[in-house]
Amino acid sequence: MASIFTRIVNGEIPCYKVAEDDNYFAFLDINPIVTGHTLVIPKKEVDYIFDLDDSTLAGMMTFAKKVAASLKKNIDCKRVAVVVLGMEIPHAHIHLLPINSESDVDFHKQKLDLSDEEFKTILDKIRL
């Protein structure tokens, strides 16, 4: 069965799409820990990020760099953190988190409760 991320790429589940090319896809996390929290995935469904072939992994990081540049430019932050956990969804992915301090990277804290309108406002700022 396809992962939820593959279903998002295939248009079966709606998302707030930030960027897409032939091999990669970026979209806003619907349970963000910070404003602009974005997920970057390869379209090719592979569970563990380090099981990706070298070319796909390198391409994914290059794609993520473009998305991170848009986040840094358009969201008030000092840096964009890159986090790879990979336990919750069996599809390799990178979390991009606009942060002002290391304490902003806390996946145990209360998630932001954003409205559809707030997600769309963020998306309008960062979409590539």
C-alpha positions in Angstrom: 0.0 0.0 0.0 1.3 3.5 -0.9 2.5 5.7 2.0 0.5 8.8 2.8 3.2 10.8 1.2 2.9 8.9 -2.1 -0.8 9.5 -2.0 -0.1 13.2 -1.5 2.2 13.2 -4.5 -0.4 11.4 -6.6 -3.0 14.0 -5.7 -5.2 11.5 -3.7 -4.8 13.6 -0.5 -4.7 17.4 -0.6 -1.7 19.3 0.6 -0.2 22.8 0.7 2.4 22.2 -2.0 5.5 24.4 -1.8 7.5 23.0 -4.7 7.7 20.1 -7.1 9.9 18.8 -9.8 10.2 15.4 -11.6 11.8 13.7 -8.6 10.9 15.6 -5.4 8.0 17.2 -3.7 7.8 19.7 -0.8 4.7 20.6 1.2 3.7 22.2 4.5 3.5 19.9 7.5 -0.1 19.9 8.6 1.0 19.5 12.2 3.8 22.1 12.3 6.0 22.8 15.3 7.0 26.2 13.8 5.5 28.5 11.1 6.7 27.3 7.7 7.5 23.7 8.8 7.9 22.0 5.5 8.5 18.4 4.5 10.7 17.4 1.5 10.3 14.0 0.0 11.5 12.0 -3.0 8.7 10.9 -5.2 10.2 7.5 -5.2 8.9 5.7 -2.2 11.8 4.4 0.0 11.2 4.0 3.7 14.6 5.0 5.1 16.5 8.0 3.9 19.9 6.2 3.9 18.5 3.5 1.7 18.1 6.0 -1.1 20.7 5.7 -3.8 23.4 8.3 -3.7 22.0 10.3 -6.7 18.5 10.5 -5.2 19.8 11.5 -1.8 22.0 14.2 -3.3 19.2 15.5 -5.5 16.9 15.6 -2.5 19.3 17.8 -0.5 19.7 20.1 -3.5 16.0 20.4 -3.9 15.6 21.0 -0.1 18.3 23.7 -0.3 16.1 25.7 -2.8 13.0 25.3 -0.5 15.1 26.3 2.6 16.3 29.4 0.7 12.6 30.5 0.2 11.8 29.8 3.8 14.8 31.8 5.0 13.9 34.7 2.8 10.2 34.8 3.5 9.8 33.6 7.1 11.3 35.6 10.0 14.0 33.3 11.2 17.8 33.1 11.8 18.3 29.7 10.2 16.4 26.8 8.6 17.0 23.6 10.5 17.2 20.2 8.7 15.8 17.3 10.7 15.6 13.7 9.7 13.6 11.4 12.0 11.9 9.0 9.7 10.0 7.0 12.3 6.4 8.2 11.8 5.9 7.7 8.0 7.5 4.9 6.0 8.7 7.3 3.3 12.1 9.1 3.4 11.6 12.7 4.3 13.3 15.8 5.6 11.8 18.4 7.9 12.7 22.0 7.2 12.1 24.2 10.2 12.5 28.0 10.2 14.1 28.6 13.6 15.5 31.4 15.8 17.0 29.1 18.4 17.8 25.4 19.0 14.8 25.2 21.3 12.5 25.7 18.3 13.4 22.2 17.2 11.3 20.3 19.7 8.9 17.7 18.3 7.4 17.1 21.7 6.0 20.6 22.1 2.4 21.6 21.3 1.9 21.7 17.5 0.6 24.9 16.0 -3.1 25.0 15.3 -3.3 26.9 12.0 -6.4 27.5 10.0 -6.7 26.8 6.3 -6.3 30.6 5.7 -3.1 30.7 7.8 -1.6 27.8 5.9 -2.5 29.5 2.6 -0.9 32.8 3.8 2.3 30.9 4.6 2.2 29.1 1.3 1.8 32.3 -0.6 5.0 33.6 0.9 7.2 30.6 0.3 5.8 28.7 -2.7 8.4 28.2 -5.5 
